[in-house]
């Protein structure tokens, strides 16, 4: 957690991350476009402002754990980590290429250099792992409380766990097993961001397998639910703060996002879920992002 | 004169040999481990008592996690705990774990190199009356193929105990299976056990019998019968299916020139698979298989089923005679 970066600066960073997503996908020649662009603001807020982890503390025992479940949107994870200073931005151009650390779906094999905690890909696996991290932190917290008499022993590390999921992957039964379990344990140590972008590979989520009323469903499983504009950096940061402060149960932050955000011909088009831009499309996308960045900056000014 | 290894249970072939379910070795070892290692966690999916995880639950309730009947989530939670430095033991029936959460085992655990220990209870045909759905006969095949995963089939109570402690000390994911029924105690606390090292239980010159799990007992009984017929069998306890101890097997078969495999598993993908692959690459020799003939099981008493599906000592004797003729 660096903290204190201005919204103007965060907005500028998010635009650079979106540009890096486009150029890395173009270099890769395959990969997903819509999801990464839609979640860029959440990733920016999470890695720059919210989570207790920095390049200096990337291997600290008490770093916050971030678990990306829908790992096909990893281009946004990679671009965010590179811009945040975990590894060189040039490496983004190796996305999906033979020998790269930036695999088509993110893995934990480059720890501690690249602080990705888990492997993802097959949908529905992240939240369960996040519960495991949260339970381990809770165990340490309890042991620390028991040990308070022995002033000499160093406290065990504790941390907050942030899980990132998509809405489409909520079709997976494993997520509901996990949602049920986190509710059972009132797992305040855990927060999940749900990318509510309404699309999945075959179409709109409500046509493929309806999720609504999503917030009510989550509440009935004993979660606190916040619904936010997933492109409003201040709302994202505030919701995360509220989640940390919520003591009675885990928090789900349903982030309403526009898939493909920032590139008009990709926005809200499920056709862009699973393909990269070609050279011409990338050129248009980059031009739009740069213009868009200018307008946003002036808005804040 | 070939004899049984002196480190095995001296009462092994006597009618008085004591019989204990292998799963008890799991429960007892967990309690011992929990005492000295505060990072040991035990998870179960609504099967605490029958997997013997309840013994740990009683001793260390704060490190016992009841996951309910939700095996996919359970495997993921274990992966997260492991990646946070804990040593979680996932306890369920082998038909459910890894049967029902193989993808979570593959990606969250094996690909992520999460230090998870997976205990598959009620494996094999000897589960008995519960019938085909609950008889895990494919678990070794689907685990042995996974990168980064160790696969172990201990033969008795003592070895299950040693196995549980050995996998706790080992860094990396491990799957091991055990059985429901009482079975003869073949080994003693002094019998060596090392992950990845097959153990020569009985030395012989005419045929190698490679066995794993409680059927090792039937193999040793068969070896005595064979000796009376002038065939000296070398009996190997191949408890570790992966990494498979190729050297011990090849050394033995170079001497005997024939092999019989014995397992409570389909004859595809398990011990017969491991032995066939090993000998095919290193020292081709005739092999006969004792195990499930790639079919589902059925309800029945354990001994009735072992008899029907030709997994008893008499069947091993016949297989050994047959394979010796094929040399």
Boltz contact constraints between the chains, C-beta under 6 A:
constraints:
  - contact:
      token1: [A, 108]
      token2: [B, 112]
      max_distance: 6.0
  - contact:
      token1: [A, 118]
      token2: [B, 112]
      max_distance: 6.0
  - contact:
      token1: [A, 119]
      token2: [B, 107]
      max_distance: 6.0
  - contact:
      token1: [A, 119]
      token2: [B, 111]
      max_distance: 6.0
  - contact:
      token1: [A, 119]
      token2: [B, 112]
      max_distance: 6.0
  - contact:
      token1: [A, 122]
      token2: [B, 103]
      max_distance: 6.0
  - contact:
      token1: [A, 122]
      token2: [B, 107]
      max_distance: 6.0
  - contact:
      token1: [A, 125]
      token2: [B, 76]
      max_distance: 6.0
  - contact:
      token1: [A, 125]
      token2: [B, 104]
      max_distance: 6.0
  - contact:
      token1: [A, 125]
      token2: [B, 108]
      max_distance: 6.0
  - contact:
      token1: [A, 128]
      token2: [B, 73]
      max_distance: 6.0
  - contact:
      token1: [A, 128]
      token2: [B, 76]
      max_distance: 6.0
  - contact:
      token1: [A, 128]
      token2: [B, 77]
      max_distance: 6.0
  - contact:
      token1: [A, 129]
      token2: [B, 76]
      max_distance: 6.0
  - contact:
      token1: [A, 129]
      token2: [B, 79]
      max_distance: 6.0
  - contact:
      token1: [A, 129]
      token2: [B, 80]
      max_distance: 6.0
  - contact:
      token1: [A, 129]
      token2: [B, 108]
      max_distance: 6.0
  - contact:
      token1: [A, 131]
      token2: [B, 77]
      max_distance: 6.0
  - contact:
      token1: [A, 132]
      token2: [B, 77]
      max_distance: 6.0
  - contact:
      token1: [A, 132]
      token2: [B, 80]
      max_distance: 6.0
  - contact:
      token1: [A, 132]
      token2: [B, 81]
      max_distance: 6.0
  - contact:
      token1: [A, 133]
      token2: [B, 80]
      max_distance: 6.0
  - contact:
      token1: [A, 133]
      token2: [B, 84]
      max_distance: 6.0
  - contact:
      token1: [A, 136]
      token2: [B, 81]
      max_distance: 6.0
  - contact:
      token1: [A, 136]
      token2: [B, 84]
      max_distance: 6.0
  - contact:
      token1: [A, 136]
      token2: [B, 86]
      max_distance: 6.0
  - contact:
      token1: [A, 174]
      token2: [B, 72]
      max_distance: 6.0
  - contact:
      token1: [A, 174]
      token2: [B, 73]
      max_distance: 6.0
  - contact:
      token1: [A, 177]
      token2: [B, 70]
      max_distance: 6.0
  - contact:
      token1: [A, 177]
      token2: [B, 73]
      max_distance: 6.0
  - contact:
      token1: [A, 178]
      token2: [B, 73]
      max_distance: 6.0
  - contact:
      token1: [A, 181]
      token2: [B, 73]
      max_distance: 6.0
